[in-house]
């Protein structure tokens, strides 16, 4: 998941929003890694929620850790039934740009 975060933060459209350099991205991901709660999820035992079985462990992780947000632009994760399933467990599915905007607004409060 951390490798995915690193990769996504380097997307040109995301980089336009956050403006971080490669070194800043590396520092950010490393800081997340230092405080991250490591959760092992057995992908074979994840409940089948999405069309893409590779997405189910991501959803399982968000639910098991009681995450507030699941940040994804994946169409399968963003499907209405999956969003509703996550919401039933208190997890809001948001896009990358929505999460960045939300976090920026929280900093101002």
C-alpha positions as CSV (number, residue, x, y, z in Angstrom):
1,X,0.0,0.0,0.0
2,X,2.9,2.3,0.7
3,X,4.4,1.6,-2.7
4,X,1.0,2.5,-4.2
5,X,0.9,5.7,-2.2
6,X,4.3,6.7,-3.5
7,X,3.3,5.8,-7.1
8,X,0.0,7.8,-6.9
9,X,1.7,10.9,-5.4
10,X,3.9,11.0,-8.5
11,X,1.0,11.1,-11.0
12,X,1.2,14.5,-12.8
13,X,-2.4,15.4,-12.0
14,X,-1.9,14.7,-8.3
15,X,1.5,16.4,-8.3
16,X,-0.2,19.6,-9.6
17,X,-2.3,19.6,-6.5
18,X,0.3,18.9,-3.8
19,X,3.4,20.4,-5.5
20,X,5.8,18.0,-3.8
21,X,9.2,17.2,-5.1
22,X,10.4,13.6,-5.5
23,X,12.4,14.1,-2.3
24,X,9.3,15.5,-0.5
25,X,7.3,12.5,-1.6
26,X,9.9,10.1,-0.4
27,X,10.1,11.8,3.0
28,X,6.3,11.8,3.2
29,X,5.9,8.1,2.4
30,X,8.7,7.3,4.8
31,X,7.0,9.3,7.6
32,X,3.8,7.4,7.0
33,X,5.7,4.1,7.1
34,X,7.2,5.0,10.5
35,X,3.8,5.6,12.1
36,X,1.7,3.1,10.0
37,X,-0.3,0.3,11.6
38,X,0.7,-2.8,9.7
39,X,-2.3,-5.0,9.1
40,X,-1.9,-8.4,7.5
41,X,-4.9,-9.4,5.4
42,X,-5.2,-12.8,3.9
43,X,-6.4,-12.0,0.4
44,X,-7.8,-15.5,0.0
45,X,-10.1,-14.9,3.0
46,X,-11.3,-11.4,2.1
47,X,-15.0,-11.1,1.5
48,X,-15.8,-10.7,-2.2
49,X,-17.1,-7.2,-2.6
50,X,-15.8,-5.8,-5.9
51,X,-15.5,-7.1,-9.5
52,X,-11.7,-7.1,-9.0
53,X,-10.7,-9.6,-6.4
54,X,-7.4,-7.6,-5.9
55,X,-9.4,-4.7,-4.5
56,X,-11.2,-6.7,-1.8
57,X,-8.1,-6.9,0.5
58,X,-7.9,-3.1,0.3
59,X,-11.5,-2.7,1.4
60,X,-11.0,-5.3,4.1
61,X,-8.0,-3.4,5.4
62,X,-9.9,-0.1,5.6
63,X,-12.8,-1.8,7.4
64,X,-10.6,-3.8,9.8
65,X,-8.6,-0.7,10.8
66,X,-11.7,1.4,11.2
67,X,-10.3,3.9,8.7
68,X,-12.3,7.1,8.2
69,X,-11.5,7.3,4.5
70,X,-10.5,4.9,1.7
71,X,-8.8,7.0,-1.0
72,X,-9.2,5.5,-4.5
73,X,-10.2,6.4,-8.0
74,X,-10.6,2.8,-8.9
75,X,-13.9,2.3,-10.7
76,X,-14.6,-1.0,-8.9
77,X,-14.0,0.5,-5.4
78,X,-16.1,3.6,-6.4
79,X,-19.1,1.5,-7.5
80,X,-22.2,2.5,-5.6
81,X,-22.7,-0.9,-3.9
82,X,-19.0,-0.9,-2.7
83,X,-19.3,2.7,-1.5
84,X,-22.4,1.7,0.4
85,X,-20.8,-1.4,1.9
86,X,-17.8,0.7,3.1
87,X,-20.1,3.4,4.5
88,X,-22.0,0.8,6.5
89,X,-18.7,0.2,8.3
90,X,-18.0,4.0,8.7
91,X,-15.5,4.2,5.9
92,X,-16.0,6.9,3.3
93,X,-14.7,6.3,-0.2
94,X,-13.1,9.4,-1.6
95,X,-10.9,10.3,-4.6
96,X,-7.3,11.4,-4.2
97,X,-8.2,15.1,-5.0
98,X,-11.1,15.1,-2.5
99,X,-8.9,13.7,0.2
100,X,-6.1,16.3,-0.4
101,X,-8.7,19.1,-0.4
102,X,-10.2,17.8,2.8
103,X,-6.9,17.6,4.5
104,X,-5.9,21.1,3.4
105,X,-9.2,22.4,4.8
106,X,-8.6,20.7,8.1
107,X,-5.2,22.4,8.4
108,X,-6.9,25.8,8.2
109,X,-9.3,25.1,11.0
